[in-house]
Structures are given as C-alpha cells and as structure tokens.
Amino acid sequence: MPSIPLHNTVINNIMHDSNIIDADYDIIEDDNFFADFLEKPSDATPSTSLTLISEKREHDPFGLSLNDSERKIVLSPALSYISSLGSPDSRTTMASLLNCTAKILNYKSIYDCPWEKLTKEIVEHVVRELRKKELAPQTINLYLNAIKQTVDHALDQDLMDIAVALRIKKIKRERGSRISKGREVKPDEIRKVLSTCKSENITSKDIRDAAMLCITRGCGLRRAELTNLKNDSLNHSTRILRVIGKGNKERTIKVPAQLFPIIKRWIDYKSNYNWKKEETEWMFCRIHKHGQLQPDKLTGKGVQHIFSKRVETANIEKFAPHDLRRTFCTSLLSSGNASLNDVQLLMGHADMRTTQRYDMRNKDRLFDISDGIDIF
C-alpha cells in the first residue's frame, strides 16, 4: 500500500514534409451554393451592431515568466515538464492530467504534490484508481506518459534516485483499445453548417467561420494548426498552405480549388479592415461582441465553441472540429487517388497506424457485412 494517504476523486476523461496532392474531391456538389460568400461586401469594416460570440482568453495556468536557469531552481518536476511543452493545448491537457493525479494522491493540486517522492507502487496505485473510473486504455496511457515525463524532469533536477525512476519507467502501458467516438461528416452536413453562415446581412463572423470550416475540412487541420496559421502561411497564387504540426514539423497541402474563394474572401476582408494599428499576423482572429476585429489569435477552445454553435444552429448531429480531420482522411482514401502513405504525409502523422485509425470507411463496411447475414 502506498505511503501517501489516498482518497477518491472525480477524474475527467481527457482525452514531415509531404508531397502535395491537389485534393479537389467533392465536398459540396453545387457550385452556386457559394455565391453568397463570394459577393464583395459593400463596406470592409463590420457593423458595430453585429452580435458575435465572445470567447474566454486562455492564459498560462502557471504564470511562467522565468528564464531557463530560474526554472531549474524554482519549478517542481511537474511544472518543469509542463513548461517544456511547445503547444498551449498540450500544456493544458498534461497539466489537467497531473492535477487529477495529484488529487488521487490526496493533494490539492499539481503545485503541492511531492512528485520527486513517487515510487513504482504509488504510480501503480494511480493506474488502479484510473481503471476504477473505466477510462479508456489510451487515456490511462496518457496519464502514465505525463507521470513518466515528470519523473524524467525529477531526474534532470537530481531530485530522484535513478533506481526508483527506472522502476517507474518500466511500468507497462495499458493494453486494449476503445472504438473511436469520432465520425465522418457528410457533404450535406457541411452544406447545412455553411448555410448558417449565409444571411441577408452577412457578418464578419459569418465570413470568418465559413473560411474556418472550409480550411479545416479541406486541409484536415488540427485545432492548434488552425489557430497557428499566419497571413503568410498561404500562397494565394498556388493555393499551397504551410502548416506547423505536432513536434514543430512543417508540412504543405494544397487548398481545394472549390473552397479557396471562401477562404480568400475572409483574408481579403481582414486585410481591408480598418485596424487601429496594423493588421494582425494571424489568419484567424477573435471578433469582439460589437463586431470589431481583434488582433489576438483564436484559441483551441474558441474554435471548439464556434463550431459547436454552428452545428447546433444547423440542427444536425454533433461533431467536433477533429471529425473534419477524420473526414479529410477518409475522403482521400475513398477517392482511390491517394495511398495510405500519401495520406499519412498530408495528415502529418509520424506513424501510419495513427492514420489508419482515422479511416472511417471500415465502420460502414463492417456494418453492411454483419447486416447482410442470412439468418433464416
């Protein structure tokens, strides 16, 4: 039994360079559908009467403003690990996992848990508690990864005995898998969501959200990749988009010709906007509730909120922004024009097995097979 007092707590389930393929597959069949998006607005400056979604700005939960030498002295191993992560989304996710871990070990938060005193037995207890919560194996492994990375930072700071650390790092990953909750988004659903961005008096938010939907679906972007796009990420003459993905790896993809005018309209709108100082460097920016464009880039949570509201208004089955990435993968493989290796490069996956998990074709195929069995 671990020496640290324990109690139950509610745990949240938190879940290359490439060749360029001009993916001009059918996303929306009717070319005239986009007409309303492509008309030039009479005034490039949005009306101050527009009703727009206000978003909560994310901030660094640890308020880190230390230089590297200070971090080694001041930060606990867990905070040192969090600070080393490049993506804000990764920092938020891993901080949440370690916060939950600290609560399992009867500490209030990530801040006061003595991470350097972890042992193999204590970590195994954490894993047992996570199993009781019926978390997916992938989620438990994410917890394990966060703990093991924290142990690495404890070693780096000479706070943990190497023998103890090696025993923790030898703890095996959880085996098994769960069926993905993600789904493929059909073309008629894309049409319905885009329809919510069409109105008699089209707003700046309508133009922005339509462009965000098109570039996410047409290029298979992660939320962090979408929010990190800059004005110079897109070559307007070639339609080639440069994306910085996980692991700071850059890839290129060509924006489908069918969707490019909608994206271009937002870029032109933003470029012609009457900025107080100078145009924001970010391709997609926040919009104030009174209609003013803000220089701040969107956050991952902001993208999630915007898409959720659009899907709700469209009155269709819920889908997450990441489902558009799954749809991108599935449609490329279904087209017959791209190999699995091609799609892996376009998705920015380091492992082809990850790309295979994004392929939604097998779901319907297996359902058809089982449904076609002759019982009588």
C-alpha positions in Angstrom: 0.0 0.0 0.0 1.4 3.4 -0.9 2.6 5.6 2.0 0.8 8.7 0.7 -2.8 9.0 2.0 -5.4 8.5 -0.7 -9.0 9.4 -1.4 -11.4 9.0 -4.3 -11.8 11.9 -6.7 -13.7 12.6 -9.9 -11.4 12.2 -12.9 -12.2 13.7 -16.2 -11.6 11.6 -19.3 -9.2 13.9 -21.2 -8.6 12.9 -23.9 7.3 15.8 -42.4 7.4 17.1 -45.0 4.9 15.8 -47.5 4.1 15.6 -51.2 1.4 18.0 -52.3 -1.9 16.4 -53.5 -4.4 18.8 -55.0 -7.4 17.3 -53.2 -10.2 18.6 -55.5 -12.7 15.9 -54.3 -16.3 16.8 -53.9 -17.1 18.4 -50.6 -20.1 20.4 -51.8 -21.6 19.4 -55.1 -23.4 22.6 -56.1 -21.0 25.3 -57.3 -23.7 28.0 -56.9 -24.0 27.2 -53.2 -21.1 29.5 -52.5 -22.4 32.6 -54.3 -23.4 34.4 -51.2 -20.0 34.0 -49.7 -18.2 35.3 -52.8 -20.0 38.6 -53.2 -17.9 41.6 -52.2 -19.2 43.3 -49.0 -20.2 46.9 -49.5 -18.1 48.0 -46.6 -15.0 46.2 -45.4 -15.5 47.5 -41.9 -18.1 45.3 -40.0 -21.1 46.9 -38.4 -20.8 47.7 -34.7 -24.3 46.2 -34.3 -23.1 42.7 -35.1 -23.8 40.0 -32.4 -20.7 38.0 -32.1 -19.5 35.2 -29.8 -17.2 36.4 -27.1 -14.5 34.0 -26.1 -12.6 33.4 -22.9 -8.9 34.1 -23.5 -6.6 31.3 -22.4 -3.7 32.0 -20.2 -0.7 30.1 -18.9 -2.1 28.5 -15.8 1.3 28.7 -14.1 2.1 32.4 -15.0 5.6 31.3 -16.2 7.8 34.3 -16.9 11.1 32.7 -15.7 14.2 32.2 -17.7 15.6 28.7 -18.1 18.1 28.9 -15.3 15.4 30.1 -12.9 13.1 27.3 -13.9 15.5 24.7 -12.9 15.7 26.2 -9.4 12.1 27.1 -8.8 9.8 24.8 -10.6 8.7 21.4 -9.4 9.4 18.4 -11.8 5.8 18.5 -12.9 5.8 22.2 -13.7 9.2 21.9 -15.3 7.7 19.3 -17.6 4.7 21.4 -18.4 6.8 24.4 -19.2 8.9 22.3 -21.6 5.9 21.6 -23.9 5.6 23.7 -27.0 1.9 23.6 -27.6 -0.5 25.6 -25.3 -3.1 22.8 -25.8 -0.5 20.2 -24.8 0.3 22.2 -21.7 -3.3 22.5 -20.7 -4.0 18.8 -21.3 -1.0 17.5 -19.4 -1.5 20.0 -16.5 -5.0 18.7 -16.2 -3.9 15.1 -16.1 -1.2 15.7 -13.5 -3.7 17.8 -11.5 -6.0 14.8 -11.4 -3.1 12.5 -10.4 -2.3 14.8 -7.5 -5.8 14.6 -6.3 -5.8 10.8 -6.4 -2.7 11.1 -4.1 -4.7 13.3 -1.7 -3.0 16.6 -2.7 -5.0 19.6 -3.7 -3.3 20.3 -7.0 -0.2 19.8 -9.2 1.5 22.5 -7.2 1.8 20.8 -3.8 2.2 17.2 -4.8 5.8 15.9 -4.0 6.4 14.4 -7.4 10.0 13.6 -6.6 8.8 11.1 -3.9 6.8 9.0 -6.4 7.6 5.2 -6.3 6.6 2.3 -8.6 4.0 1.2 -6.0 2.4 4.7 -5.8 2.2 5.0 -9.6 0.7 1.5 -9.9 -1.9 2.6 -7.4 -2.8 5.6 -9.6 -3.3 3.3 -12.5 -5.6 1.1 -10.5 -7.7 4.1 -9.5 -7.9 5.2 -13.1 -9.1 1.7 -14.1 -11.9 2.0 -11.5 -13.1 5.1 -13.4 -13.4 2.9 -16.5 -11.1 5.2 -18.5 -10.0 4.1 -21.9 -6.6 2.4 -22.2 -5.4 5.3 -24.3 -6.4 7.8 -21.6 -4.6 5.8 -18.9 -1.5 5.7 -21.0 -1.7 9.4 -21.4 -1.6 9.7 -17.6 1.3 7.3 -17.5 3.2 9.3 -20.1 2.7 12.5 -18.1 3.9 10.9 -14.9 7.0 9.3 -16.6 7.9 12.6 -18.2 7.6 14.3 -14.8 10.0 11.6 -13.4 12.4 12.4 -16.2 12.4 16.0 -15.1 12.9 15.0 -11.4 16.0 13.0 -12.5 17.2 16.0 -14.5 17.0 18.1 -11.4 18.7 15.5 -9.2 15.6 15.2 -7.1 15.0 11.4 -7.5 17.1 8.3 -7.2 17.8 6.8 -10.6 16.9 3.3 -9.5 13.5 4.5 -8.3 12.9 6.3 -11.5 13.8 3.3 -13.7 11.3 1.1 -11.8 8.6 3.7 -12.6 9.6 4.0 -16.2 9.4 0.1 -16.6 5.6 0.2 -15.7 3.9 -1.3 -18.8 1.4 0.6 -20.8 -2.3 -0.4 -20.7 -3.3 -2.9 -23.3 -6.5 -2.7 -25.3 -8.4 -0.1 -27.2 -11.8 1.6 -27.5 -13.8 2.3 -30.6 -13.3 5.9 -31.6 -16.2 8.3 -30.8 -15.3 10.3 -33.9 -17.3 10.2 -37.1 -17.3 11.2 -40.7 -19.1 14.4 -41.6 -21.1 14.0 -44.8 -21.2 16.6 -47.6 -24.8 17.5 -46.9 -23.9 18.3 -43.3 -21.1 20.5 -44.4 -23.6 22.3 -46.6 -26.0 22.8 -43.7 -23.3 24.2 -41.4 -22.1 26.6 -44.1 -25.8 27.7 -44.6 -25.7 29.1 -41.1 -23.0 31.5 -42.3 -25.3 32.8 -45.0 -27.8 35.6 -44.2 -29.3 38.7 -45.8 -26.8 40.8 -44.0 -23.7 38.7 -43.8 -21.5 39.5 -40.9 -17.7 39.4 -40.3 -18.2 36.4 -38.1 -20.1 34.6 -40.9 -17.3 35.2 -43.3 -14.6 34.1 -40.8 -16.5 31.0 -39.6 -17.2 29.8 -43.2 -13.5 30.2 -44.0 -12.5 28.3 -40.9 -14.9 25.4 -41.7 -13.6 25.2 -45.3 -9.9 25.2 -44.4 -10.3 22.7 -41.6 -12.3 20.3 -43.8 -10.4 20.9 -47.0 -6.9 20.5 -45.4 -7.6 18.2 -42.4 -6.2 20.6 -39.8 -5.9 20.1 -36.1 -7.3 22.9 -34.0 -3.9 24.0 -32.9 -2.7 24.1 -36.5 -5.7 26.2 -37.5 -5.2 28.7 -34.7 -1.4 29.0 -35.5 -1.9 29.8 -39.2 -0.5 33.2 -40.1 -1.2 35.5 -43.1 1.9 34.3 -44.9 1.0 30.6 -44.3 -1.0 30.6 -47.6 0.4 31.2 -51.1 -2.5 32.8 -52.9 -1.3 32.0 -56.4 -0.6 28.3 -55.8 -3.1 27.7 -53.0 -0.4 25.9 -51.1 -0.7 26.1 -47.3 2.2 25.7 -45.0 1.2 24.0 -41.7 3.3 23.7 -38.5 2.1 20.5 -36.8 2.9 18.4 -33.8 6.6 18.2 -32.9 7.1 21.5 -34.7 7.1 19.6 -38.1 6.1 21.5 -41.2 4.0 20.1 -44.0 2.4 21.5 -47.1 -1.0 20.9 -48.6 -3.0 22.5 -51.4 -6.3 24.1 -50.5 -9.0 22.6 -52.7 -10.0 25.0 -55.5 -13.6 24.6 -54.6 -13.1 26.1 -51.2 -10.4 28.6 -51.9 -12.7 31.6 -52.8 -14.4 31.3 -49.4 -11.1 31.4 -47.6 -9.8 34.2 -49.8 -12.9 36.3 -49.1 -12.1 36.3 -45.3 -8.4 37.0 -45.9 -9.3 40.0 -48.1 -12.0 41.2 -45.7 -9.5 41.1 -42.8 -6.8 42.8 -44.9 -9.2 45.7 -45.8 -10.4 46.1 -42.3 -9.7 49.5 -40.6 -7.2 48.3 -38.0 -6.3 50.6 -35.2 -2.6 49.9 -35.7 -1.7 47.2 -38.2 -3.4 44.0 -39.4 -3.0 41.0 -37.1 -0.4 38.4 -38.2 -2.9 35.6 -37.5 -5.0 34.3 -40.3 -8.0 33.8 -37.9 -8.5 36.3 -35.2 -11.0 37.0 -32.5 -14.0 39.2 -33.1 -15.4 41.5 -30.4 -19.1 41.1 -29.4 -19.7 44.5 -31.0 -18.1 43.5 -34.3 -14.6 44.8 -34.1 -11.8 42.5 -35.3 -9.3 41.9 -32.5 -5.5 41.3 -33.1 -5.5 38.2 -30.8 -5.5 34.8 -32.5 -8.2 32.3 -31.7 -7.7 29.6 -29.1 -8.4 25.9 -29.5 -11.3 26.3 -27.1 -12.6 29.2 -29.1 -12.6 27.1 -32.3 -14.5 24.3 -30.4 -17.1 26.8 -29.2 -17.6 28.4 -32.6 -18.0 25.1 -34.4 -20.4 23.8 -31.7 -22.6 26.8 -32.0 -22.7 26.5 -35.8 -23.6 22.8 -35.6 -26.3 23.5 -33.1 -27.8 26.2 -35.3 -27.6 23.8 -38.3 -29.6 21.3 -36.3 -27.5 18.3 -37.2 -25.8 15.5 -35.3 -23.0 16.9 -33.2 -19.4 16.7 -34.5 -16.1 18.0 -33.2 -13.6 20.0 -35.3 -11.4 16.9 -35.2 -14.1 15.0 -37.0 -13.4 17.2 -40.0 -9.8 15.9 -39.9 -11.1 12.3 -39.8 -13.4 13.1 -42.7 -10.5 14.6 -44.7 -8.5 11.3 -44.2 -11.5 9.1 -45.1 -12.4 11.0 -48.2 -8.9 10.9 -49.5 -8.6 7.2 -49.0 -12.1 6.7 -50.6 -11.1 8.6 -53.7 -8.7 6.0 -54.8 -6.2 8.7 -55.8 -4.1 8.6 -52.6 -2.2 5.8 -50.9 -2.1 5.3 -47.2 1.4 6.7 -47.2 0.2 9.8 -49.1 -2.5 10.4 -46.6 -0.1 9.9 -43.7 2.1 12.7 -45.0 -0.8 15.0 -45.6 -2.2 14.4 -42.1 1.2 15.0 -40.6 1.3 11.6 -38.7 4.6 10.2 -37.6 3.1 6.6 -37.6 1.0 5.1 -40.3 -1.1 3.2 -37.7 -2.4 6.6 -36.5 -3.6 7.4 -40.0 -5.4 4.0 -40.2 -7.3 4.9 -37.0 -8.7 8.0 -38.8 -10.2 5.9 -41.6 -13.9 5.8 -41.0 -14.7 3.6 -44.1 -14.4 0.3 -42.2 -17.3 1.2 -39.8 -19.9 1.2 -42.6 -18.3 -1.7 -44.4 -18.4 -3.9 -41.3 -22.0 -2.9 -40.5 -23.0 -3.8 -44.0 -21.3 -7.2 -43.7 -23.0 -8.1 -40.4 -26.3 -6.7 -41.5 -26.3 -8.9 -44.6 -26.0 -12.2 -42.9 -28.8 -14.6 -43.9 -30.2 -16.0 -40.6 -33.3 -17.9 -41.8 
